Every structure is written in structure tokens, then in C-alpha cells.
Amino acid sequence: MNTMNPKHAAELLFEGPLAEEYGMLAVICPSAAEISRRVGEYVDGWMPPYPEASLNLLEIGSGTGITTACLLASRKVALVESVDNAPAMLAQARHNLAAALAAKRLRLIERDALSHLQATPDASVDAVVSAYTLHNFLYGYRQSVLKEILRVLKPGGLFVNGDRYALDDAAEHLKSTQAEVRHYFRVFTELKRHDLLEQWIVHLFSDESEEHIMRLQPALEMMADTGFANTRLHFRDGANALVSAVKPA
Ligand SMILES: C[S@@+](CC[C@H](N)C(=O)[O-])C[C@H]1O[C@@H](n2cnc3c(N)ncnc32)[C@H](O)[C@@H]1O
């Protein structure tokens, strides 16, 4: 039984130093770059079950554009429409992805994910892609986002998410999170950045809270319950995992 608080609000979690120095993620979580690369690779290798010369993607959570760049590296990708509700993150994405914006292969949209999905027509997108965004959502908001993703996908369309999926074994997850916290302390103490240490620890408390935590098995079940088919785990490295599913054709 789900005992989680089903809150449905969008939150603004990426502002101030955490957002302005988001590049620090590469130091505190090197696995994230690997997941972004795998997300791009998965989309590049994916064949829709219908004739399609090129793909139109919707990305949830542009951030600074790390995963977006991996998507744009695929020649199959005609257009990435990418939505994020944090102005400080989008400002960096605009700078980092200026060439794709100029070439009109990318649209960056400042809006919360659910509102944008709700404004997107039925069956209009080949693939919805995300990285390290859904785990930030409140449980009920995540459920609503998944329903909307299913609606906007073309039949046979792909949903791929590379994200922080908590380990299903709570004791193992605690050990892994404690190791992460120790790593944050080592990195930020060496850099003499106690301000950023505070920001990332506070953020981790949000990720780990009962209303947000995204454990792998319940997350796969939520996708199947929403109506996705072929829900699969492709890769896992600690809490970092790559998951995909399709809209039944
Ligand atoms: C951890 S970052 C990941 C960014 C990027 N996908 C990457 O791979 O580096 C999560 C991003 O999701 C965005 N985000 C969080 N909640 C959101 C919401 N409700 N609507 C839109 N964007 C959201 C944040 O602003 C942030 O830029």
C-alpha cells in the first residue's frame, strides 16, 4: 500500500549556488555523466515501431544541458523540446547549447514539467527523455507526470529515464547514501566550499524524504500501473540507473 503523501505541486529546487555551480555534480557524482551518455546512446539506438525518418523528443528537466547535448549528438534527433522550471539552470543551458538553438534543433522552455506536458497534444512525441529530474518530484506530481508522458507519446513511443533510483533494500540504500555524504564532505572540504556542502546536503535530504524518494521497484510498478509496457532496467551503478518503457502500440 502506498503510504506516501500524494502532493501534486511543482517545486523550485535548483536556484542559488546549487544551480549557479551545478557543474560541481561532475565532481560529487561522476556516474551522472555516464548515465547522461547512456541516455543519449539508448535514444540513438532506438528504432520506433513505425516508419519515421527522424525523432522529435521532449526532455523533462533540461538543467544546464548535459543530457540534452548527449541527445543532440544523435543524427536521428531532429528536434529536442526541453522544459525546466529553474531560470538559473536554463540560462546555462542557453549558453552551453547555443549552436543547437541557432540551428533550431532545440527549444528550451521555462515552465514546470506537468504544465508543459498538459499543454502538449496527444500522441505527438516520439520519445520523452529525462535524466536526474523525476527523483526530485513529489510522489503525486511524479504520478501525474507519468500519466501525461504516456498520453503525449505516439503509440509505440519511448520513455527513457536515467535517474537516481533508491536501492530497494533500505539498509543497502542507507549505506550507499552515507558513502555519498562522506564523499561530499571530502570533496567540499578539500575545495573549502562549505557553502556548497550545505546546499548539496540539504538537497540530498529532499531526495531522501518520504515524499520524494524514488525506489526502483515501486517506480517500475508505477510506470506499469500507469499503462507503460516493456518497463525495463538497463543499467545500475549504485543509486544511478537507466530505465525505459514504451507506450503500447
Ligand atoms: C538534477 S537536474 C538534472 C538536469 C539534466 N537533466 C542533467 O542531466 O544534468 C534536475 C533539473 O530538473 C529541473 N526540474 C525539477 N523539477 C522540475 C519541474 N517540476 N518542472 C520542470 N523542471 C524541473 C530542475 O530545475 C533541474 O534543472
The ligand as an ORCA input file, in Angstrom:
! r2SCAN-3c Opt
* xyz 0 1
  C      19.452     17.424    -11.294
  S      18.991     18.488    -12.585
  C      19.320     17.451    -13.988
  C      19.477     18.241    -15.231
  C      19.797     17.482    -16.520
  N      18.704     16.653    -16.950
  C      21.062     16.677    -16.439
  O      21.043     15.517    -16.836
  O      22.075     17.215    -15.992
  C      17.228     18.480    -12.489
  C      16.583     19.569    -13.302
  O      15.166     19.352    -13.278
  C      14.539     20.593    -13.127
  N      13.223     20.402    -12.502
  C      12.965     19.938    -11.252
  N      11.645     19.935    -11.026
  C      11.059     20.392    -12.164
  C       9.699     20.603    -12.564
  N       8.691     20.348    -11.755
  N       9.472     21.067    -13.807
  C      10.499     21.325    -14.666
  N      11.789     21.157    -14.334
  C      12.069     20.685    -13.101
  C      15.473     21.392    -12.239
  O      15.256     22.775    -12.337
  C      16.827     20.950    -12.737
  O      17.318     21.792    -13.743
*
